[in-house]
Amino acid sequence: MHLRILWVLVLTSLLVLLRPCDTQALNLGYTNSNLGAYSSTVQLLTVNSREILPDQQSDLVFPDYLQRSHIISIYEQKVAQSPDSSIFLRLLADQYLRRFREIGDIDDVLRAEQAARRSLALQPLHNDVSSMLLASALLSQHQFRSALEVLNNSSVDNPSIISLKASIQMELGDYKATHQLLQSLAHEESNSGHKAIVARYLELTGNLASARQLLDEAMQEMDSFYTTSAETRAWFHVRTGDLAFAAGDFALSEQRYREALDLFPRHIAAFTGLARLYAAQHRWQDVLNTANQGIELIPLVETLGYKADAQLALLDQKGAAETEDLIGVVAYLSKVKGIYDRAMAVYYTEHGIHLPEALQIARNEVAVRDDVYAEDTLAWAAAANGEWQEAQRAAQRATHFGTEDALLQFHAGMIALHLGKRDEAIKRLTQAVNLNPQFHHKYADEARQVASLLIQNSKFKIQN
């Protein structure tokens, strides 16, 4: 057992020490729905690992999460013994962030931030790893501009820094800057973490098929290395599951989510993805069971929302009311921590409750994180509050890049319809249904019905 712990400790240390890694280069996902990625450092290490392991064992999962707290306690002792060691502080910060991704304790993010800042204070220059760790901790707190400022003070020619900056620019909705940063790395040797960032950019800018292909390549690469963290491997499977859902490939989506849970049984994003998938299929008992499993780990608003919807569909009014009360508690705690969860605005808007608060949350989100999904959330919340001009402007910004997301297109289509723009409404609603015929448990049917009625009326007018 002690040798196993030592092996895990050595590997996790080297992951941070050998090269500045993409520690949460995809923290955009953790601010969206729990993402994470590593750099080619993992690949450098695991080439040797695969030589040690027999071929038939290459699909084993690296069980680093089982020893996470023990590893952290060792590094805490090392820092206590050597408080002026920037290296031990860097290693400790990395482990705090890993545990945050694994169990969702926000206090670990604060610990990681403190440790990274101390490391940078001790070694301000040539300490890109700590800069990235600090940026990742700030991203997890939705402090996007502060994270970008940290990286702007780091090495300008470090590919990992540039890649992480690109992911932050996507969070801020500056896709032009994202494109420029990614173009500057076009001739660099690509790694799985960078591919995931490029795939996200392709996804947001209307190239879903290309995004799926690239992310699938990255997933297979990460699966091929034993020393890839279990949570990280699972994340790649979750993301491929998300993109499969967006494309209406539900069988593959469910498969990827299930694979993620086989790799890392605590992956909350996999449970949430499954709950969404089952809801779209009206498999309400499966939604309830899956959501309950996720909520036992982390009570995310989105997962709680699916539970409440399942309870209502299963005629459990009392249970749904209790779940809604819990959602209110989570919303309050988010306010206390200064993090405005767009999922809260989405839930309120879709259920027609607390609409002024939903609009305020959406506006706050745009001020902090102006990506296409923040604009989409604002558009739908504004529409629900009768602020149709604001809704139209936000919907235009949300669809400006041609994002192939059926729900986003549906929102824009319904707003266009209310404003008398029938042709645009037909276009958006038809696109939503074509992208994913079952994109939402309620709105998918509405999109088909409204689009069909509009098309029929248009044909009738032409004939007469």
Secondary structure, DSSP 4 states (H G I P E B T S, - for coil): -HHHHHHHHHHHHHHHHSS---TTTTHHHHTTT------HHHHHHHHHHHHHS-GGGTT--B-GGGGHHHHHHHHHHHHHH-TT-HHHHHHHHHHHHHHHHHH--HHHHHHHHHHHHHHHHH--SS-HHHHHHHHHHHHHTT-HHHHHHHHHTS-TT-HHHHHHHHHHHHHTT-HHHHHHHHHHTTTSPP-HHHHHHHHHHHHHTT-HHHHHHHHHHHHHHHHT-TTSBHHHHHHHHHHHHHHHHHTT-HHHHHHHHHHHHHH-TT-HHHHHHHHHHHHHTT-HHHHHHHHHHHHHH---HHHHHHHHHHHHHTT-HHHHHHHHHHHHHHHHHHHHTT---HHHHHHHHHHT-SHHHHHHHHHHHHHH--SHHHHHHHHHHHHHTT-HHHHHHHHHHHTTT----HHHHHHHHHHHHHTT-HHHHHHHHHHHHHH-TTSSTTHHHHHHHHHHHHHHHHHHHHH-
